[in-house]
Structures are given as C-alpha cells and as structure tokens.
Amino acid sequence: MSLMRGLMMEMPLLISSLIRYAAEYHGGREIVTRTIEKDIHRTTYAEVYRRTQQLAHALTALGAEPGDRIGTIGWNSHRHLEVYYAVSGIGAILHTINPRLFADQLVYIMNHAEDRFLFVDSSFVPLIEQLADKLPKVEGIVVMAAEDRMPETTLANVHCHETLIAGRPEHYDWPRFDENTASSLCYTSGTTGNPKGVLYSHRSTVIHSWCVCSADTLGINNRDSLLVIVPMFHANAWGTPYAAAMCGAKLVFPGPHLDGQSVHELIESEGITASAAVPTVWLGILQYLEETGKTLDTLERVAIGGTAAPPVMVRTLQEAYGVRVCHAWGMTEMSPLGTTGVLKGESLMLPKEEQYKLQEKQGRGIYGVDLKIVDDDGEPLARDGVAFGNLMVRGPWISSGYFKGEGGDVLDPDGWFPTGDVATLDAEGYMQITDRAKDVIKSGGEWIGSIELENVAMEHPGVAECAVIGVKHPKWDERPLLLAVRRPGSNVTPAELLGFFAGKVAKWWLPDDVVFLDELPHTPTGKVLKTALRERFADHVLPTAGVAE
C-alpha cells in the first residue's frame, strides 16, 4: 500500500527556536534571579537571547563541537538558562550535574559523559578543585559569575562567564539539523548500580514543553510569574525553563536559597502565580507560614512531585492558603512528566472529599504518555483502581534506553518502559503509585504499599515526616515498620500514632512498630532514602516477632 505524504513544511523542532520565540514575542518579560550572594538580578528574554547568542560564539571559539558533552554544576539562575540554550543550540549536549551526589558518583558521571567543558557556579569551585585530577577529559571550566565575583582557584583553564562572552557578536545563525539530535543528558540514580544517563532529543524536549504548557497539565502561560524551585540539575527543572520560553512566562530563579523565608519573600515580591517542587520544600514553606502567620496572596497553583505529596499538605495549601495543588508524577527517563492531577470536568462535580481522594493519586494519563499495569508475568491488569501491578509507560518523550547502552535493553518486546513503580489505574485514567517495586512490603504472600501508610501517618498533627519500610518477620516474611519525625513541641507516642490508623487502612496493613527519629535521610533529589533506613533497621526486632498470630 502506498501512502500519500502531506504537503506541510518540514521544520525541525529545535530548542533554539524556543528562546528565539520568547525574545521576539515576549522580549520584555522579566527573568529574575536571587544570586548566591542574595542580590536580586533582573533581565529579560530579549537580553538573555542576546547573551545566549554571544555564549554560542564563545563556545565555538573554545572549540566546542556538535555532539560534545558540556557539563553544568549550577543553581537555578539566568546564566544557567543561557547555558541551557547556547549549548543545545549549537548542536552540543547539555549535561546537567547534581552537585548533591557523592564525590565518586560525580567523577563517574562526568567521565562517563566525557564532558569537555564545565560551567560551574562560584560556590562549587572548591568541589571541582577536589575532583579535577580525576577528570582527564575536561579541557576548560567556566565560572558562571561576574569578574568581580570570581573566586581564587587552583584550577587550570578557568574562564569567567562574563569575560568570556564580552564583545562577542550578538547574532548567531543557529544551525538547522535533525530534530532527533541529542540535546541534553541527565543521569538518574533511581536505577541499580552506577547512575545511568538519559539522553533527550530536541524533538522530545519541544514536544514535552507543549505538554507542560497545556491547560490539562501544568498550564504554564504568558500571564504566569513562575518560580522555578525544582533544580535545573534535576530532570531539567521538570522542563519548566523550556516551557516558560515557549509561552513567555516570567521566570524567577531562587538560586540556592530554598528556606521557607527566602521562598516566601520571592513569592511576595515577584507576584508568583505558579511553582513546582518536591514535598520537602513545601513542608519548609508551610512551616514558615505557620510560624509567622503569613499568607500566599498571589500564588494560584503549585505542582508537587518527585515523591508522593501527603494528603494533609494538599488540603492545607488549598483550604488554608487558597492554592490549587496539582499532584504530578514522572521520572528522569520521562523528561519527566507522566501524569498530572488536573481533575476532569465530571470529577469536579463530585463531593469535596471524593475530589480529595482523586487528588491524592499521582494524576491521570495525559496525551503523549500511554500507561498500563501488568503482573510479574507481563500480563495486563484491570483498570479498576483496585488491582495494582508494575507500571509501564511509552511515548515520544520517554527514554528508549540509557546512554552508551548501560543497562542493556530496557524496553519490553512491545516497546514499553518499566518504571519500577507499583500502581493502580482506574477506569477514568487516574493513576496511583502504591510503592516503588523495591519498597513494596511482602507480608504473608500479599503486598502492602508503604505510601498509603505514610499518607495516614502524615495526617497526624504531631508528625513532621515519616517513612515506612519492611523488616523481617519470622512468620509473615516482612511487616511494616513506621519511622517518624515528630513536629516541634509534639509528644506523640508510638501507641497513639498506631491508634490513629484505626479504620483508615486494613487491619493487617497496620505497622507492627513505630520508631521516632530526629531526622530522616534524603537522596540528592529530596526523597527519603529508604535504602539507608533498611540497612539501619535490618536487625530491628518487631514486638510481634515472638507473638503467635
């Protein structure tokens, strides 16, 4: 059968087109940065585009070529944004690096990526000094700072960002190439073994940006003042720097200052209407608001992802502060958006409590991402909101494999990517993560989802943070152990907290023990580090261990 081709222009979807559009149609829109030194820096899309073109010339002069990996270790800022667009624009590959990783992991991923140049914030120069002799591929380092704020350093081949671009031509003829060309590289530590590289394309990034701007997802638009809290080194800040340019939203970057007071000051001073962050950041903001009695007058909506948002957080933001919460889910391997919690029209007709139950889920399927759950044999399970199984995804912005083939073939025979999450899907398309596959508690041949237990514990007014892990049990194989951090001033006891679960979960799901800790360990992306907790409590003896049941 012969198919007829349409008569449409074949224009490649390239990242350079995003910043060019923003400068042409939203050139006066502000881009605001709180610097490392806590100054407020103001610029515009037009100015950032001019400087991005100068940086593109500078990169070419340094010898950067298409396909080269160029690393960044930086906070959210206007200079980091310039690097985002200049590197990918010339056909090189932007490699954002998480500075919160352990030193050996940093060395591994920079060498594995074969970074030729590094762009670093001044606060990370001491870190690079410690690692430099282990980075043989790095030919030069650019410090993202002004000349008068350049740190003294023992590093060789160091350039100042401002000096490097000064006097360069302000126009750059962006090359036109295949939209499937690699654009950026993020390493994920959510896999077993060494971190693995996820290699995005220009096409996947631009399509994902359209999705982020959609009213049925995060709905970013040109009327928004967007506070980008998610680090630019974490899944490209959930794609928001690209989506903001696509629609002309005002961008506000907090730098490294993510404490409750600093974030609230930016929300007030910059008229923030939308933001996105992991739950730990919102916990800090809510604690500051509670202590000070301050409000969130301009903030209209927030996206919460990275890990499950406690239901009490959703209710508090909406009922106490009038901020609409969009619970979202995704992965680095998914660019990262997979589902969003924008309720369907018919769902808005439900009683408030039923709406909250839907908001507690990780959202519903969005166009561009196919979802299914399967059992351990790969057989599809019912979309009834009850059956839970291994969550599989596929779509145009989802990884088909890892950089340099690490991990081998990751897709199943039908092209589905295994997320490593265990979830339910209902008939309306709402998805709920019940656990990571590695975190599921297997008790007497049945599965217990730790997230639901954590959500209940977080409803208790005396609990600031918690985690549930499985520990060995002589009869049931594993049973749940609740590890909790008390809120300041709280004296909640283990018995009281366990009693709080009555009627909220199945009796056989109830944790067998509660241990209070001063703090929980976290991953570099803000998630609770359950592997460390499992190691620490591997020999914990449950009070039920010697009880016949």
JOQUIUR-V350158 format. One record per pair of residues at least 12 apart in sequence whose ideal C-beta (glycine too) atoms are under 10 Angstrom apart, sorted by the first residue. I is the first residue (numbers start at 1). J is the second residue. Records with the same first field share a line. If there is no record, write none. Layout:
# JOQUIUR-V350158
I = J, J
This chain:
# JOQUIUR-V350158
10 = 179
11 = 176, 179
12 = 176, 177, 178, 179, 180, 181, 202, 203, 206
13 = 179, 180, 201, 202, 203, 204, 205, 206, 207, 209, 210
14 = 88, 89, 91, 174, 175, 176, 177, 178, 179, 181, 183, 202, 203, 205, 206
15 = 84, 85, 87, 88, 89, 94, 174, 179, 181, 183, 184, 200, 201, 202, 203, 205, 206, 209, 242, 245
16 = 49, 52, 53, 56, 85, 86, 88, 89, 90, 91, 172, 174, 175, 176, 183, 202
17 = 89, 174, 176, 202, 206, 245, 246
18 = 84, 85, 88, 89, 202, 205, 206, 209, 241, 242, 243, 244, 245, 246, 247
19 = 45, 48, 49, 52, 53, 81, 82, 84, 85, 86, 88, 89, 174, 241, 242, 245, 246
20 = 45, 49, 52, 53, 85, 89, 174, 245
21 = 45, 49, 245, 246, 247, 248
22 = 44, 45, 46, 48, 49, 85, 222, 244, 245, 246, 247, 248, 249, 251
23 = 44, 45, 46, 47, 48, 49, 50, 52, 53, 245, 248
24 = 45, 46, 49, 248
25 = 45, 222, 247, 248
26 = 44, 45, 46, 222, 244, 245, 246, 247, 248, 249, 250
27 = 44, 45, 46, 47, 48, 49, 50, 248
28 = 44, 45, 46, 47, 248
29 = 44, 45, 46, 48, 222, 225, 244, 245, 247, 248, 249, 250, 251
30 = 42, 43, 44, 45, 47, 225, 250, 251, 252, 270
31 = 43, 44, 45, 46, 47, 48, 77, 78, 81, 82, 241, 244, 245, 249, 250, 251, 252, 253
32 = 78, 225, 227, 250, 251, 252, 253, 254, 266, 269, 270
33 = 75, 76, 77, 78, 79, 80, 81, 228, 251, 252, 253, 254, 255
34 = 75, 76, 77, 252, 253, 254, 255, 256, 257, 262, 263, 265, 266, 269, 270
35 = 75, 77, 78, 79, 121, 122, 145, 146, 149, 253, 255, 256, 257
36 = 74, 75, 77, 121, 122, 123, 124, 144, 145, 149, 255, 256, 257
37 = 122, 123, 145, 149, 255
38 = 255, 256, 257, 262
39 = 149, 255
40 = 252, 255, 265, 266, 269, 270
41 = 77, 78, 79, 146, 253, 255
42 = 78, 270
43 = 78, 79, 81, 82, 251
44 = 78, 250
45 = 81, 244, 245, 248, 249, 250, 251
47 = 78, 82
48 = 78, 79, 81, 82, 84, 85, 245, 251
49 = 82, 85, 170, 172, 245
50 = 82, 165, 170, 171, 172
51 = 78, 79, 81, 82, 85, 86, 161, 162, 165, 168, 170
52 = 81, 82, 83, 84, 85, 86, 87, 89, 165, 170, 172, 174
53 = 82, 85, 86, 89, 165, 168, 169, 170, 171, 172, 173, 174
54 = 82, 86, 164, 165, 166, 167, 168, 169, 170, 171, 172
55 = 79, 82, 83, 85, 86, 87, 89, 90, 119, 142, 161, 164, 165, 168, 172
56 = 82, 85, 86, 87, 89, 90, 92, 165, 168, 169, 171, 172, 173, 174, 175
57 = 86, 90, 164, 165, 167, 168, 169, 170, 171, 172
58 = 86, 142, 159, 161, 163, 164, 165, 166, 167, 168
59 = 83, 86, 87, 89, 90, 92, 117, 119, 142, 164, 165, 168, 172
60 = 86, 90, 92, 168, 172
61 = 164, 168
62 = 116, 117, 139, 140, 142, 157, 159, 164
63 = 116, 117, 139, 140
64 = 86, 87, 90, 91, 92, 116, 117, 139, 140
65 = 90, 91, 92, 116
66 = 90, 91, 92, 93, 175, 177, 181, 182
67 = 91, 92, 93, 181, 182
68 = 87, 90, 91, 92, 93, 95, 114, 115, 116, 117, 139
69 = 87, 92, 93, 94, 95, 110, 112, 113, 114, 115, 116, 117, 137, 182, 184, 185, 197, 199, 403
70 = 83, 86, 87, 88, 90, 92, 93, 94, 95, 113, 115, 116, 117, 118, 119, 140, 142, 184, 185
71 = 83, 87, 93, 94, 95, 96, 97, 106, 109, 110, 113, 114, 115, 116, 117, 118, 119, 120, 128, 135, 137, 138, 141, 185, 233
72 = 84, 87, 94, 95, 96, 97, 99, 115, 117, 118, 119, 120, 121, 124, 142, 144, 184, 232, 233
73 = 95, 96, 97, 98, 99, 106, 110, 118, 119, 120, 121, 123, 124, 125, 127, 128, 141, 144, 233
74 = 96, 97, 99, 118, 119, 120, 121, 122, 123, 124, 143, 144, 231, 232, 233, 255, 256
75 = 99, 121, 123, 124, 144, 231, 232, 233, 253, 254, 255, 256, 257, 258
76 = 227, 228, 229, 230, 231, 232, 233, 237, 240, 241, 251, 252, 253, 254, 255, 256, 258
77 = 121, 144, 228, 232, 253, 254, 255, 256
78 = 144, 251, 253
79 = 119, 121, 142, 143, 144, 145, 146, 161, 162, 165, 253
80 = 96, 119, 121, 144, 161, 231, 232, 233, 237, 241, 253, 255
81 = 228, 232, 237, 241, 244, 245, 251, 253
82 = 119, 144, 161, 165
83 = 96, 117, 119, 142, 144, 161, 232
84 = 96, 183, 184, 232, 236, 237, 241, 242, 245
85 = 174, 241, 242, 245
86 = 119, 165, 172, 174
87 = 117, 119, 183, 184
88 = 181, 182, 183, 184, 200, 202, 205, 242
89 = 172, 174, 175, 183, 202
90 = 172, 174, 175
91 = 174, 175, 176, 177, 181, 182, 183, 202
92 = 116, 117, 182, 183, 184
93 = 113, 115, 181, 182, 183, 184, 185, 197, 199, 200, 403
94 = 119, 182, 183, 184, 185, 186, 200, 205, 232, 236
95 = 109, 110, 112, 113, 114, 115, 116, 117, 118, 119, 184, 185, 186, 187, 197, 199, 233, 403
96 = 119, 184, 185, 186, 187, 231, 232, 233, 234, 235, 236, 237
97 = 109, 110, 113, 115, 118, 119, 120, 124, 185, 186, 187, 233
98 = 186, 187, 188, 189, 195, 231, 233, 234, 523, 524, 525
99 = 120, 121, 123, 124, 127, 128, 231, 233, 256, 524
100 = 231, 233, 234, 522, 523, 524, 525, 526
101 = 187, 189, 195, 233, 523, 524, 525
102 = 189, 524
103 = 127, 130, 131, 134
104 = 131, 134, 194
105 = 187, 189, 194, 195, 524
106 = 127, 128, 130, 131, 134, 135, 187, 195
107 = 130, 131, 133, 134, 135
108 = 134, 187, 194, 195
109 = 185, 186, 187, 189, 194, 195, 196, 197, 403
110 = 128, 131, 134, 135, 137, 138, 187
111 = 134, 135, 136, 137, 138
112 = 137, 185, 187, 194, 195, 196, 197, 403, 404, 406
113 = 137, 185, 187, 197, 199, 403, 404
114 = 136, 137, 138, 404
115 = 135, 137, 138, 139, 185
116 = 137, 138, 139, 140
117 = 137, 138, 139, 140, 141, 142, 157, 159
118 = 131, 132, 135, 138, 139, 140, 141, 142, 143, 155, 158
119 = 140, 141, 142, 143, 144, 159, 161, 164
120 = 141, 142, 143, 144, 145, 155, 158, 161
121 = 143, 144, 145, 151, 161, 255, 256
122 = 143, 144, 145, 146, 149, 150, 151, 153, 160, 161
123 = 145, 151, 255, 256
124 = 143, 144, 151
125 = 141, 143, 145, 150, 151, 152, 153, 154, 155, 158
126 = 151, 153, 154, 155
128 = 141, 143, 153, 155, 158
129 = 141, 151, 153, 154, 155
132 = 153, 154, 155, 156
138 = 155, 156, 157
139 = 156, 157
140 = 155, 156, 157, 158, 159, 164
141 = 153, 155, 156, 157, 158, 159
142 = 157, 158, 159, 160, 161, 163, 164, 165
143 = 155, 158, 159, 160, 161, 162, 163, 164
144 = 160, 161, 162
145 = 160, 161, 162, 163
146 = 160, 161, 162, 163
147 = 160, 161, 162, 163, 166
148 = 160, 162
149 = 162
150 = 162, 163
177 = 202
178 = 201, 202, 203
179 = 201, 202, 203, 204, 205, 206, 207
180 = 201, 202, 203, 204
181 = 201, 202, 203
182 = 199, 200, 201, 202, 204, 403
183 = 199, 200, 201, 202, 203, 204, 205, 206, 236, 242
184 = 198, 199, 200, 201, 202, 204, 205, 236, 242, 335
185 = 197, 198, 199, 200, 403
186 = 198, 199, 200, 233, 234, 235, 236, 332, 333, 335, 336, 399, 403
187 = 233, 332, 402, 403, 406
188 = 234, 235, 331, 332, 333, 336, 399, 402, 525
189 = 332, 523, 524, 525
190 = 331, 332, 333, 419, 420, 436, 438, 523, 525, 527
191 = 332, 333, 402, 406, 407, 410, 420
192 = 407, 420, 438
193 = 406, 407
194 = 406, 407
195 = 332, 402, 406
196 = 332, 333, 399, 401, 402, 403, 404, 405, 406, 407, 410
197 = 332, 399, 401, 402, 403, 404, 406, 407
198 = 235, 331, 332, 333, 334, 335, 336, 398, 399, 401, 402, 403
199 = 399, 400, 401, 402, 403, 404
200 = 235, 236, 239, 332, 333, 335, 397, 399
201 = 335, 396, 397
203 = 396, 397
204 = 239, 334, 335, 368, 395, 396, 397, 398, 399
205 = 236, 239, 242, 243, 335, 397
206 = 242, 243, 246, 397
207 = 335, 368, 395, 396, 397
208 = 236, 238, 239, 242, 243, 330, 334, 335, 336, 337, 368, 395, 396, 397, 398
209 = 239, 240, 241, 242, 243, 244, 245, 246, 247, 335, 337, 397
210 = 242, 243, 246, 247, 367, 368, 397
211 = 239, 243, 335, 337, 340, 366, 367, 368, 369, 395, 396, 397
212 = 238, 239, 240, 242, 243, 244, 246, 247, 276, 303, 335, 337, 340
213 = 239, 240, 242, 243, 244, 246, 247, 249
214 = 243, 337, 340, 342, 366, 367, 368
215 = 342
216 = 340, 342, 344, 364, 366, 367
217 = 243, 303, 326, 328, 337, 339, 340, 341, 342, 363, 366, 367, 368
218 = 238, 239, 240, 243, 274, 276, 301, 302, 303, 326, 328, 337, 340, 342
219 = 243, 247, 274, 300, 301, 303, 324, 326, 340, 342
220 = 239, 240, 243, 244, 246, 247, 248, 249, 273, 274, 276, 301, 303
221 = 243, 244, 246, 247, 248, 249, 273, 274
222 = 244, 246, 247, 248, 249, 250
223 = 247, 248, 249, 250, 273, 274, 300
224 = 243, 244, 247, 248, 249, 250, 251, 271, 272, 273, 274, 275, 300, 301
225 = 249, 250, 251, 252, 266, 267, 270, 271, 272, 273, 274, 275, 298, 299, 300
226 = 240, 241, 243, 244, 247, 249, 250, 251, 252, 253, 270, 272, 273, 274, 275, 276
227 = 240, 250, 251, 252, 253, 254, 263, 266, 267, 270, 272, 273, 274, 275, 276, 277, 299, 302
228 = 240, 241, 244, 249, 251, 252, 253, 254, 274, 275, 276, 277
229 = 252, 253, 254, 258, 263, 266, 272, 275, 276, 277, 278, 281, 282, 285, 302, 303
230 = 275, 276, 277, 278, 281, 303, 305, 306, 336, 525, 526
231 = 254, 256, 258, 277, 278, 524, 525, 526
232 = 253
233 = 524, 525
234 = 278, 306, 332, 336, 524, 525, 526
235 = 305, 306, 330, 331, 332, 333, 334, 335, 336, 337, 525
236 = 332, 335, 336
237 = 253, 276, 336
238 = 276, 277, 303, 305, 306, 328, 330, 335, 336, 337
239 = 276, 330, 335, 336, 337, 397
240 = 274, 275, 276, 303
241 = 253
242 = 335
243 = 337
244 = 274
249 = 273, 274
250 = 270, 271, 272, 273, 274
251 = 270
252 = 266, 267, 269, 270, 271, 272, 275
253 = 266
254 = 266, 267, 275, 277, 281
258 = 277, 280, 281, 284, 285, 526
259 = 281, 284, 285, 287, 288
260 = 281, 282, 283, 284, 285, 286, 287, 288, 289, 290, 291, 292, 294
261 = 284, 285, 288, 291, 292, 294
262 = 284, 285, 288
263 = 275, 277, 281, 282, 284, 285, 288
264 = 284, 285, 288, 289, 292, 294, 295, 296, 299
265 = 294
267 = 285, 294, 295, 296, 297, 298, 299
268 = 294, 295, 296, 297, 298, 299
269 = 298
270 = 298
271 = 297, 298, 299
272 = 296, 297, 298, 299, 300, 302
273 = 298, 299, 300, 301, 302
274 = 298, 299, 300, 301, 302, 303, 323, 324, 326
275 = 296, 299, 300, 301, 302, 303, 304, 323
276 = 301, 302, 303, 304, 305, 306, 326, 328
277 = 302, 303, 304, 305, 306, 526
278 = 304, 305, 306, 307, 309, 522, 525, 526, 527
279 = 304, 305, 306, 307, 308, 309, 310, 313, 314, 327, 458, 465, 526, 527, 528
280 = 306, 307, 465, 520, 522, 525, 526, 527, 528
281 = 302, 304, 306, 526
282 = 302, 304, 309, 310, 313, 314, 316, 317, 323, 325
283 = 310, 313, 458, 464, 465, 526
285 = 299, 302, 317, 321
286 = 312, 313, 316, 317, 320, 321
287 = 464, 487, 488
289 = 316, 317, 320, 321
290 = 316, 320, 487
291 = 488
294 = 321
295 = 320, 321, 322
296 = 317, 320, 321, 322, 323
297 = 321, 322
298 = 323
299 = 317, 321, 322, 323, 324
300 = 322, 323, 324
301 = 317, 318, 323, 324, 325, 326, 342
302 = 314, 317, 318, 321, 323, 324, 325, 326, 327
303 = 324, 325, 326, 327, 328, 337, 340, 341, 342, 363
304 = 317, 325, 326, 327, 328, 329, 341
305 = 326, 327, 328, 329, 330, 331, 336, 337, 338, 339, 340, 341, 362, 363
306 = 328, 329, 330, 336, 523, 525, 526, 527
307 = 329, 433, 436, 451, 454, 522, 523, 525, 526, 527, 528
308 = 327, 329, 360, 361, 362, 432, 433, 434, 435, 450, 451, 452, 454, 455, 458, 527
309 = 325, 326, 327, 328, 341, 359, 360, 362, 455, 458
310 = 360, 451, 454, 455, 456, 457, 458, 459, 463, 465, 466
311 = 327, 356, 357, 359, 360, 455, 456, 458, 459
312 = 455, 456, 457, 458, 459, 460, 461, 463
313 = 325, 327, 455, 458
314 = 326, 327, 341, 356, 359, 360
315 = 352, 356, 359, 360, 459
318 = 352, 355, 356, 359
319 = 352, 356
324 = 341, 342, 343, 359
325 = 341, 356, 359
326 = 340, 341, 342, 343, 359, 363
327 = 339, 340, 341, 342, 358, 359, 360, 361, 362, 363, 432
328 = 340, 341, 342, 362, 363, 366
329 = 341, 361, 362, 363, 391, 419, 421, 423, 431, 432, 433
330 = 362, 363, 366, 369, 393, 397, 398, 419
331 = 393, 398, 399, 417, 419, 420, 421
332 = 399, 525
333 = 393, 397, 398, 399, 400, 401, 402, 410, 417, 418, 419, 420
334 = 368, 369, 393, 394, 395, 397, 398, 399, 417, 419
335 = 368, 369, 395, 396, 397, 398, 399
336 = 397, 398
337 = 363, 366, 368, 369, 395, 397
338 = 362, 363, 365, 366, 368, 369, 371, 391, 393, 395, 397, 398, 419, 421, 431
339 = 361, 362, 363, 364, 365, 366, 369, 371, 391, 393, 423, 425, 429, 430, 431, 432, 433
340 = 362, 363, 364, 365, 366, 369
341 = 358, 359, 360, 361, 362, 363, 364, 430, 431
342 = 359, 363, 364, 366
343 = 355, 358, 359, 363, 364, 428, 430
344 = 358, 364, 428, 429, 430
346 = 428
347 = 359, 364, 428, 430
357 = 430, 432
358 = 426, 428, 430, 432
359 = 430
360 = 430, 432, 451, 452, 455
361 = 385, 423, 424, 425, 426, 430, 431, 432, 433
362 = 391, 421, 423, 424, 430, 431, 432, 433, 451
363 = 429, 430, 431, 432
364 = 425, 426, 428, 429, 430, 431
365 = 393, 425, 428, 429, 430, 431
366 = 395, 429
367 = 395
368 = 394, 395, 396, 397, 398
369 = 393, 394, 395, 396, 397, 398, 431
370 = 392, 393, 394, 395, 398, 415, 416
371 = 383, 391, 392, 393, 394, 395, 416, 419, 423, 425, 429, 431
372 = 389, 390, 391, 392, 393, 394, 414, 416, 423, 425
373 = 387, 388, 389, 390, 391, 392, 421, 422, 423, 424, 425, 431
374 = 389, 390, 391, 392, 412, 416, 418
375 = 387, 388, 389, 390
376 = 389, 390, 437
378 = 390, 392, 412, 413, 414, 416, 418
380 = 392, 425
381 = 423, 424, 425
382 = 424, 425, 426, 427
383 = 424, 425, 426, 427, 428, 429, 430, 431
384 = 424, 425, 426, 427
385 = 424, 425, 426, 427, 428, 430, 431, 432
386 = 424, 425, 426
387 = 423, 424, 425, 426
388 = 421, 422, 423, 424, 425, 432, 433, 434, 435, 440, 447, 449
389 = 422, 423, 424, 425, 434, 437, 447
390 = 416, 418, 419, 420, 421, 422, 423, 437
391 = 416, 417, 418, 419, 420, 421, 422, 423, 424, 425, 431, 433, 434, 437
392 = 411, 412, 414, 415, 416, 417, 418, 419, 421, 423
393 = 416, 417, 418, 419, 421, 431
394 = 411, 412, 414, 415, 416, 417
395 = 417
398 = 411, 415, 416, 417, 419
399 = 411, 417
400 = 415, 417
401 = 417
418 = 437
419 = 433, 436, 437
420 = 436, 437, 438, 439
421 = 433, 434, 435, 436, 437, 438, 439, 440, 451
422 = 434, 435, 436, 437, 438, 439, 440, 447, 449, 451
423 = 435, 449
424 = 449
432 = 449, 451, 452
433 = 449, 451, 452
434 = 447, 448, 449, 450, 451, 452
435 = 447, 448, 449, 450, 451, 452, 453, 454, 468, 470
436 = 449, 450, 451, 527, 530
438 = 530, 531, 534
439 = 451, 467, 468, 469, 470, 528, 530, 531, 534
440 = 470, 478
441 = 453, 468, 469, 470, 471, 473, 476, 477, 478, 479, 480, 481, 509, 511
442 = 470, 476, 477, 478, 479
443 = 470, 473, 475, 476, 477, 478, 479, 480, 508, 509, 512
444 = 473, 475, 476, 477, 478, 479, 508, 549
445 = 476, 477
446 = 476, 477, 506, 508, 509
448 = 468, 470, 476, 478, 479, 480, 505, 506, 508, 509, 510, 511
449 = 468, 480, 505, 509
450 = 466, 467, 468, 469, 470, 480, 481, 482, 509, 511, 528, 530
451 = 468
452 = 468, 504, 505, 506, 509
453 = 466, 467, 468, 480, 482, 501, 504, 505, 509, 510, 511
454 = 466, 467, 468, 480, 482, 483, 484, 528
455 = 468, 504, 505
456 = 468, 482, 497, 500, 501, 504, 505, 509, 510, 511
457 = 482, 483, 484, 497, 498, 500, 501, 504, 511, 514
458 = 484
459 = 500, 501, 504
460 = 484, 486, 487, 490, 492, 496, 497, 499, 500, 501
461 = 487, 490, 492, 500
462 = 484, 486, 487, 489, 490, 491, 492, 493, 496, 497, 500, 516
463 = 482, 484, 485, 486, 487, 490, 492, 497, 500, 516
464 = 484, 485, 486, 487, 488, 490, 519, 520
465 = 483, 484, 485, 486, 487, 517, 519, 520, 522, 528
466 = 482, 483, 484, 485, 486, 497, 511, 514, 516, 517, 520, 528
467 = 481, 482, 483, 484, 485, 517, 520, 521, 527, 528, 529, 530, 533, 534
468 = 480, 481, 482, 483, 484, 509, 511, 528, 530, 533
469 = 481, 482, 483, 511, 528, 530, 531, 533, 534, 536, 537, 538, 540
470 = 530, 534, 537
471 = 512, 513, 533, 534, 537, 538, 539, 540, 541, 542, 545
472 = 537, 538, 539, 540, 541, 542, 545
473 = 512, 541, 542, 544, 545, 549
474 = 541, 542, 544, 545, 546, 547
475 = 544, 545, 546, 547, 548, 549
476 = 508, 512, 542, 544, 545, 549
478 = 512, 542
479 = 508, 509, 510, 511, 512, 513, 542, 544, 545, 549
480 = 505, 509, 510, 511, 512, 513, 514, 542
481 = 511, 512, 513, 514, 515, 533, 534, 537, 540, 542
482 = 494, 497, 498, 501, 510, 511, 512, 513, 514, 515, 516
483 = 511, 513, 514, 515, 516, 517, 520, 528, 530, 533, 536, 537, 540
484 = 497, 511, 514, 515, 516, 517, 520
485 = 516, 517, 518, 519, 520
486 = 516, 517, 518
490 = 516
492 = 514, 516
493 = 514, 516
494 = 511, 513, 514, 515, 516, 543
495 = 514
496 = 514
497 = 511, 514, 516
498 = 510, 511, 512, 513, 514
508 = 549
511 = 542
512 = 540, 542, 543, 544, 545, 547
513 = 537, 540, 541, 542, 543, 544, 545
515 = 533, 536, 537, 540
517 = 533, 536
520 = 532, 533
521 = 533, 535, 536
